[in-house]
Amino acid sequence: MAHPMFHYDEKLGEAIFDYCRERLSLDPVPLDFGAAVDVADGALRGLICESGTPAEEVLEVFRTHLAPAVVSIDSPGFLAFIPNAPTKNSLLFDMVVACSGLNGTSWLESSGVVVAENQALDFLAGAAGLPEGSGGTFVSGGSLGNLSALTVARDVGRARLGSPTARVRVAMSDDAHSSIGKALHILDVEPFLVTTDDHRFTRAALEAALAADPHPETVIGVAATAGTTNAGIVDDLEGLGAICRERDLWFHVDGAYGGAAMLSASHGHLFEGLRHADSFIVDPHKWLFAPLDCCALLYRDPTVARKVLAQQAGYLDVLHEASDEEYDWNPSDFGIHLSRRARGLPFWFSLCTNGVEAYRSAVQRGIDLATWTAERIASSDHLELVRPAGLSVVLFRRRGWDAARYNAWSQELLSRQIAFVTPTKWEGETVGRLAFLHPDTTEELVTEILDSMRD
């Protein structure tokens, strides 16, 4: 007889499916309140007990107490940080992945997962202009993607210098994502900070910094950003990539947020330099409309990454014994992970079923809305732009407001369920910031948000 925990409860299944159907059918998805509401005292008390709590009761606690205390990141009104706007098809297939108990660790266990995920990775590599044979894996997010890629960069650079313990540095700007600096710290690699002109990392700035440094030979790589998180700035990918090719430096591009704009008709030219990348990340769970947690990690030469990152153990030898490396493709070999869920499949399913043109238009919608918003702010009598719109991000200020006033305004918008908008810091000043990803965010909503700042 099956263990009771592994028995399918049809009544519970229907309750869960009903909840999922209700949630998926919401149009628009409500914001809910996050930390703006308190979970009722005692709501969870006693749920974990020796004999278990009836599942319907636990589901009701989630519905009535927990879910409202989580801001819905897939709402068109979620305009803070970098939102997540998964398509309905990707959410539905994420349920399939979960219900199927799919493992995505190795070719031996999961060849069906691997071929589908690799089809999605091939699409992204092609869009980036990477050569045939490029490839990688899906990891949990940009932080792990950056750490994995920079681990390979470090080892390749040290090998080039002839010492596995050589002091090495990676060039980056102050506007790089915080995970770049954190990854270098973990890897015992020094950041080579380059002063930029108006926050954009360029070839000229790198050349000047290298020329002024007494030990430029210790710089073994460059970490560029294809769309900074705070302002949507795209570094000089063409210039930086070209100098990396000339000097035999590892060229890593963090496109976790902005890399999706390589599909844009108006801004795709900014990403042509991706073709030089030795490693590149882009998060489908950001601007490619997949569920959390999904980052695509790509290498120009995956065999180099495999030599650095593949884990070795007696019980893992069977994963590496196939003679044909083209087909013996283990996702576990290309990132700092081993066991992994088939996190790339919801993106693959949505891309297949919706089509590339739908993705192009949805990405372009975010850029167009940011451009429209910037124009409206520029013509406003109470607001002003901090800088031009960058991809789908707009930085602006309300004249006369301090940090406390911005925070109160943010809380008021959420409490009234209008939008989730949080301020940011720019050159030491607290300013407003709107990040557009969801193609269903409307001009009417933006107008309401901007008008709310008149008081």
C-alpha positions as CSV (number, residue, x, y, z in Angstrom):
1,M,0.0,0.0,0.0
2,A,1.3,3.5,-0.9
3,H,2.5,5.8,1.8
4,P,-0.4,8.2,2.6
5,M,1.7,11.2,1.6
6,F,2.0,9.9,-2.0
7,H,-1.7,9.2,-2.5
8,Y,-3.5,11.5,-4.8
9,D,-6.4,13.3,-3.1
10,E,-8.9,14.0,-5.8
11,K,-10.8,16.5,-3.7
12,L,-7.7,18.5,-2.9
13,G,-6.6,18.3,-6.5
14,E,-9.9,19.9,-7.6
15,A,-9.5,22.6,-4.9
16,I,-6.0,23.4,-6.1
17,F,-6.9,23.4,-9.8
18,D,-9.9,25.6,-9.0
19,Y,-7.6,28.1,-7.2
20,C,-5.2,28.0,-10.1
21,R,-7.9,28.5,-12.7
22,E,-9.3,31.5,-10.7
23,R,-5.8,33.0,-10.4
24,L,-5.0,32.6,-14.0
25,S,-8.3,34.1,-15.2
26,L,-7.8,37.3,-13.2
27,D,-7.8,40.2,-15.7
28,P,-6.1,42.4,-14.7
29,V,-4.1,40.7,-12.0
30,P,-4.6,42.7,-8.8
31,L,-1.6,44.1,-7.0
32,D,-2.4,42.9,-3.4
33,F,-0.5,44.5,-0.6
34,G,2.8,42.9,0.4
35,A,4.2,44.2,3.6
36,A,1.5,46.9,3.6
37,V,-0.7,44.4,5.4
38,D,0.1,42.3,8.4
39,V,-0.5,38.6,8.4
40,A,-3.1,38.1,11.2
41,D,-1.7,37.0,14.5
42,G,-2.2,33.3,14.9
43,A,-3.1,32.7,11.3
44,L,-0.4,30.0,11.0
45,R,-0.4,28.9,14.6
46,G,-0.7,25.1,15.0
47,L,-0.7,24.3,11.2
48,I,2.5,22.2,11.6
49,C,1.5,19.5,14.0
50,E,2.0,15.7,14.5
51,S,-1.1,14.6,12.8
52,G,-1.3,17.2,10.0
53,T,-3.9,19.9,9.3
54,P,-6.7,19.3,6.8
55,A,-5.4,20.5,3.4
56,E,-8.5,22.6,2.7
57,E,-7.8,24.6,5.9
58,V,-4.2,25.3,4.9
59,L,-5.2,26.3,1.4
60,E,-7.7,28.7,2.9
61,V,-5.0,30.2,5.2
62,F,-2.9,30.8,2.1
63,R,-5.8,32.3,0.2
64,T,-7.0,34.7,2.9
65,H,-3.9,35.5,4.9
66,L,-0.7,34.8,2.9
67,A,-1.5,35.7,-0.7
68,P,-2.7,39.2,0.0
69,A,0.6,39.9,1.8
70,V,2.5,39.3,-1.4
71,V,2.6,41.9,-4.1
72,S,1.6,40.3,-7.4
73,I,4.8,40.7,-9.5
74,D,2.8,39.8,-12.6
75,S,0.4,42.7,-12.3
76,P,0.5,45.4,-15.0
77,G,0.7,47.8,-12.1
78,F,4.0,46.4,-10.7
79,L,6.4,49.0,-11.9
80,A,9.1,48.7,-9.2
81,F,12.5,47.0,-9.3
82,I,12.5,44.8,-12.4
83,P,9.1,43.2,-12.6
84,N,8.1,39.7,-13.7
85,A,5.4,39.3,-16.3
86,P,5.0,35.6,-17.2
87,T,2.7,34.7,-20.0
88,K,-0.3,32.5,-19.2
89,N,1.1,29.7,-21.3
90,S,4.4,29.8,-19.4
91,L,2.5,29.6,-16.1
92,L,0.4,26.7,-17.2
93,F,3.4,24.8,-18.4
94,D,5.2,25.5,-15.1
95,M,2.4,23.5,-13.6
96,V,3.1,20.7,-16.0
97,V,6.8,20.8,-15.0
98,A,5.9,20.6,-11.3
99,C,3.3,17.9,-11.7
100,S,5.5,15.8,-13.8
101,G,8.3,15.8,-11.3
102,L,10.8,16.6,-14.0
103,N,14.6,16.6,-13.3
104,G,16.8,18.8,-15.4
105,T,20.2,17.7,-14.2
106,S,21.7,15.5,-16.9
107,W,21.3,14.0,-20.4
108,L,21.1,10.5,-18.9
109,E,18.1,11.3,-16.8
110,S,16.5,14.1,-18.7
111,S,17.3,14.1,-22.4
112,G,13.8,15.2,-23.2
113,V,14.2,18.2,-21.1
114,V,17.6,19.0,-22.4
115,V,16.7,19.0,-26.1
116,A,13.8,21.4,-25.5
117,E,15.8,23.7,-23.3
118,N,18.6,23.7,-25.8
119,Q,16.2,24.7,-28.5
120,A,15.3,27.8,-26.5
121,L,19.0,28.5,-25.7
122,D,19.8,28.2,-29.4
123,F,17.2,30.8,-30.2
124,L,18.7,33.2,-27.7
125,A,22.2,32.5,-28.9
126,G,21.1,33.2,-32.4
127,A,19.4,36.5,-31.4
128,A,22.6,37.6,-29.7
129,G,24.7,36.8,-32.8
130,L,26.8,34.1,-31.1
131,P,28.3,31.5,-33.4
132,E,27.0,28.0,-34.0
133,G,28.0,25.7,-31.2
134,S,27.4,28.2,-28.5
135,G,25.3,26.9,-25.6
136,G,24.9,26.6,-21.9
137,T,22.1,26.1,-19.4
138,F,19.3,27.7,-17.4
139,V,20.2,28.6,-13.9
140,S,18.1,30.2,-11.1
141,G,18.9,33.8,-11.8
142,G,21.3,36.5,-12.9
143,S,23.4,36.3,-9.8
144,L,24.2,32.6,-10.2
145,G,24.7,33.2,-14.0
146,N,27.2,35.9,-13.4
147,L,29.0,33.9,-10.7
148,S,29.2,30.8,-13.0
149,A,30.5,32.7,-16.0
150,L,33.0,34.7,-14.0
151,T,34.3,31.5,-12.5
152,V,35.2,30.3,-16.0
153,A,36.7,33.7,-16.8
154,R,38.9,33.6,-13.8
155,D,40.3,30.1,-14.5
156,V,40.8,30.8,-18.2
157,G,42.6,34.1,-17.3
158,R,44.9,32.4,-14.7
159,A,45.7,29.6,-17.2
160,R,46.7,32.3,-19.7
161,L,49.0,33.8,-17.1
162,G,50.5,30.4,-16.3
163,S,49.5,30.2,-12.7
164,P,46.3,28.7,-11.0
165,T,46.8,31.2,-8.2
166,A,47.8,34.3,-10.1
167,R,46.4,37.7,-9.1
168,V,43.8,38.6,-11.7
169,R,41.3,41.4,-12.1
170,V,38.1,41.9,-14.1
171,A,37.2,45.4,-15.5
172,M,33.8,46.7,-14.6
173,S,32.0,50.0,-14.0
174,D,30.2,51.3,-10.9
175,D,26.9,50.8,-12.6
176,A,27.4,47.0,-13.0
177,H,24.8,44.9,-11.1
178,S,25.7,44.3,-7.5
179,S,26.0,40.6,-8.2
180,I,29.1,41.2,-10.4
181,G,31.0,42.7,-7.5
182,K,29.7,40.0,-5.1
183,A,30.8,37.3,-7.6
184,L,34.3,38.7,-7.9
185,H,34.5,38.9,-4.1
186,I,33.6,35.2,-3.8
187,L,36.1,34.3,-6.4
188,D,39.0,36.2,-4.9
189,V,39.2,38.3,-8.0
190,E,39.8,42.1,-7.7
191,P,37.4,44.5,-9.5
192,F,39.2,46.8,-11.9
193,L,36.8,49.8,-11.6
194,V,36.7,52.0,-14.7
195,T,35.5,55.6,-14.5
196,T,32.7,56.0,-17.0
197,D,31.3,59.0,-18.9
198,D,27.6,59.5,-17.9
199,H,27.4,56.0,-16.5
200,R,28.1,54.1,-19.8
201,F,31.1,51.8,-19.9
202,T,33.0,52.4,-23.2
203,R,36.0,51.2,-25.0
204,A,37.7,54.6,-24.7
205,A,37.2,54.6,-20.9
206,L,38.7,51.1,-20.6
207,E,41.7,51.9,-22.8
208,A,42.4,55.0,-20.7
209,A,42.2,53.0,-17.5
210,L,44.5,50.2,-18.8
211,A,47.0,52.8,-20.1
212,A,47.2,54.4,-16.6
213,D,47.5,51.1,-14.7
214,P,50.9,49.8,-13.8
215,H,49.9,46.2,-14.2
216,P,47.4,45.9,-17.0
217,E,48.4,42.3,-17.7
218,T,46.5,41.2,-14.5
219,V,43.2,42.4,-16.1
220,I,42.0,39.1,-17.7
221,G,38.4,40.0,-18.5
222,V,35.7,42.6,-18.9
223,A,32.1,42.6,-17.4
224,A,29.8,44.8,-19.4
225,T,26.1,45.4,-18.9
226,A,23.4,45.2,-21.6
227,G,20.9,47.4,-19.8
228,T,21.7,48.5,-16.3
229,T,19.0,47.7,-13.7
230,N,18.7,51.2,-12.3
231,A,18.6,53.2,-15.6
232,G,18.5,50.8,-18.6
233,I,21.9,52.0,-19.9
234,V,23.5,49.7,-22.5
235,D,27.3,49.7,-22.4
236,D,29.5,50.0,-25.4
237,L,29.2,46.3,-26.3
238,E,30.7,46.7,-29.7
239,G,33.8,48.6,-28.5
240,L,34.4,46.6,-25.4
241,G,33.9,43.3,-27.2
242,A,36.3,44.4,-29.9
243,I,39.1,45.3,-27.5
244,C,38.6,42.0,-25.7
245,R,39.1,40.1,-28.9
246,E,42.2,42.2,-29.7
247,R,43.8,41.7,-26.2
248,D,42.6,38.1,-25.5
249,L,40.4,39.1,-22.6
250,W,37.3,37.3,-21.5
251,F,34.2,39.3,-22.4
252,H,31.2,38.7,-20.2
253,V,27.9,40.5,-20.7
254,D,25.3,40.8,-18.1
255,G,22.0,41.2,-19.9
256,A,19.8,39.8,-17.1
257,Y,17.3,42.6,-17.5
258,G,18.1,44.4,-20.7
259,G,19.3,41.6,-23.0
260,A,15.8,40.9,-24.1
261,A,15.9,44.2,-26.0
262,M,18.1,42.5,-28.6
263,L,14.7,41.6,-30.1
264,S,13.6,45.2,-30.3
265,A,13.2,46.8,-33.7
266,S,14.2,50.3,-32.4
267,H,17.0,49.3,-30.0
268,G,18.3,46.0,-31.3
269,H,21.4,47.7,-32.9
270,L,22.7,48.5,-29.4
271,F,23.2,44.8,-28.8
272,E,25.2,43.9,-32.0
273,G,28.4,43.7,-29.9
274,L,26.9,40.6,-28.1
275,R,28.5,38.6,-30.9
276,H,31.9,39.1,-29.3
277,A,30.8,37.7,-25.9
278,D,32.5,34.7,-24.3
279,S,29.6,34.5,-21.9
280,F,26.2,36.2,-21.8
281,I,23.2,36.0,-19.5
282,V,19.6,37.1,-20.0
283,D,16.8,36.3,-17.6
284,P,13.6,35.0,-19.3
285,H,11.9,35.6,-15.9
286,K,12.3,39.3,-16.5
287,W,11.6,40.7,-20.0
288,L,11.0,37.4,-21.8
289,F,7.9,36.7,-19.8
290,A,8.7,33.4,-18.1
291,P,8.0,32.5,-14.4
292,L,10.6,32.8,-11.7
293,D,13.3,31.4,-11.5
294,C,15.0,31.3,-14.9
295,C,18.2,32.8,-16.2
296,A,19.7,31.7,-19.6
297,L,23.5,31.3,-19.3
298,L,25.3,31.1,-22.7
299,Y,29.0,30.5,-23.6
300,R,30.7,31.1,-26.9
301,D,32.6,27.8,-26.3
302,P,30.7,25.6,-23.9
303,T,33.5,23.0,-23.8
304,V,35.7,25.6,-21.9
305,A,32.9,26.1,-19.3
306,R,32.4,22.3,-19.0
307,K,36.1,21.8,-18.1
308,V,35.9,24.4,-15.3
309,L,32.4,23.7,-13.9
310,A,31.5,20.0,-14.4
311,Q,31.4,18.3,-11.0
312,Q,33.4,15.1,-10.6
313,A,32.5,12.2,-8.2
314,G,32.3,8.4,-8.5
315,Y,28.6,8.4,-8.6
316,L,28.6,11.1,-11.4
317,D,31.0,9.3,-13.7
318,V,28.1,7.7,-15.5
319,L,27.0,11.2,-16.6
320,H,30.2,11.8,-18.4
321,E,31.0,8.5,-20.1
322,A,29.2,9.0,-23.4
323,S,31.6,9.5,-26.3
324,D,29.5,12.0,-28.3
325,E,29.7,15.3,-26.5
326,E,27.3,16.9,-28.9
327,Y,24.5,14.8,-27.4
328,D,25.9,14.1,-23.9
329,W,24.8,17.5,-22.8
330,N,24.5,17.9,-19.1
331,P,23.0,21.2,-17.9
332,S,24.8,20.5,-14.6
333,D,28.1,21.0,-16.3
334,F,27.7,24.6,-17.3
335,G,26.7,26.4,-14.1
336,I,27.4,26.3,-10.3
337,H,24.7,23.8,-9.6
338,L,24.0,20.1,-9.8
339,S,20.4,19.2,-9.2
340,R,18.1,21.5,-11.0
341,R,14.4,21.7,-12.0
342,A,13.5,21.9,-15.7
343,R,13.3,25.7,-15.3
344,G,13.8,26.5,-19.0
345,L,10.7,24.5,-20.2
346,P,8.0,27.1,-19.4
347,F,9.9,29.7,-21.4
348,W,10.4,27.2,-24.2
349,F,6.7,26.3,-24.3
350,S,5.6,29.9,-24.3
351,L,8.1,30.8,-27.0
352,C,6.9,27.9,-29.2
353,T,3.2,28.5,-28.7
354,N,3.1,32.3,-28.9
355,G,5.8,32.8,-31.6
356,V,8.8,35.0,-31.9
357,E,6.8,38.0,-33.3
358,A,4.6,38.1,-30.2
359,Y,7.8,38.3,-28.1
360,R,9.3,41.0,-30.3
361,S,6.1,43.2,-30.0
362,A,5.8,42.6,-26.2
363,V,9.4,43.7,-25.7
364,Q,9.0,46.7,-28.0
365,R,5.8,47.7,-26.0
366,G,7.9,48.3,-22.9
367,I,10.3,50.5,-24.7
368,D,7.6,52.5,-26.5
369,L,5.7,53.1,-23.2
370,A,8.9,54.3,-21.5
371,T,9.5,56.7,-24.4
372,W,5.9,58.0,-24.2
373,T,6.2,58.4,-20.4
374,A,9.5,60.3,-20.7
375,E,7.9,62.7,-23.2
376,R,5.0,63.3,-20.9
377,I,7.3,64.0,-17.9
378,A,9.4,66.4,-20.0
379,S,6.3,68.4,-20.8
380,S,5.0,68.4,-17.2
381,D,4.9,71.4,-15.0
382,H,5.6,69.5,-11.7
383,L,8.0,66.7,-12.9
384,E,11.3,66.6,-14.7
385,L,13.4,63.9,-16.3
386,V,16.6,62.9,-14.5
387,R,18.0,61.4,-17.8
388,P,16.5,60.1,-21.1
389,A,14.6,56.9,-20.9
390,G,16.9,53.8,-21.0
391,L,15.2,50.8,-22.7
392,S,12.1,50.4,-20.5
393,V,13.2,52.4,-17.5
394,V,12.4,56.1,-16.7
395,L,14.1,58.1,-14.0
396,F,12.4,61.3,-13.0
397,R,12.0,63.7,-10.1
398,R,9.1,65.6,-8.4
399,R,10.4,69.0,-7.8
400,G,10.6,69.8,-4.1
401,W,10.2,66.2,-2.8
402,D,12.6,64.5,-0.4
403,A,13.1,60.7,0.3
404,A,10.3,60.7,2.9
405,R,7.8,62.2,0.5
406,Y,8.7,59.7,-2.3
407,N,8.3,56.8,0.2
408,A,4.9,58.1,1.4
409,W,3.7,58.5,-2.2
410,S,4.8,54.9,-3.0
411,Q,2.9,53.5,0.0
412,E,-0.2,55.5,-0.8
413,L,-0.2,54.1,-4.4
414,L,0.0,50.6,-3.1
415,S,-2.6,51.1,-0.4
416,R,-5.0,52.4,-3.0
417,Q,-4.1,49.5,-5.3
418,I,-3.2,51.8,-8.1
419,A,0.4,50.6,-8.7
420,F,3.6,49.4,-7.0
421,V,6.2,52.0,-7.6
422,T,9.3,52.5,-5.5
423,P,11.9,55.3,-5.6
424,T,15.6,54.8,-6.2
425,K,18.8,56.6,-5.7
426,W,20.6,58.4,-8.6
427,E,23.9,60.1,-8.0
428,G,22.9,60.3,-4.3
429,E,19.5,61.8,-4.9
430,T,16.2,60.0,-4.2
431,V,14.2,60.1,-7.4
432,G,11.2,58.4,-9.0
433,R,11.6,55.3,-11.2
434,L,9.2,53.4,-13.5
435,A,10.2,50.1,-15.0
436,F,8.0,48.8,-17.7
437,L,7.8,45.2,-18.7
438,H,4.2,44.0,-18.8
439,P,2.8,44.9,-22.2
440,D,-0.7,45.4,-20.7
441,T,0.4,48.4,-18.6
442,T,-1.5,51.3,-20.1
443,E,-0.9,55.0,-20.7
444,E,-4.0,55.7,-18.6
445,L,-2.3,54.0,-15.6
446,V,0.9,55.9,-16.1
447,T,-1.1,59.2,-16.3
448,E,-2.8,58.4,-13.1
449,I,0.5,57.7,-11.4
450,L,2.1,60.9,-12.6
451,D,-0.9,63.0,-11.8
452,S,-0.9,61.6,-8.2
453,M,2.4,63.5,-7.7
454,R,0.8,66.9,-8.0
455,D,-0.2,67.2,-4.4
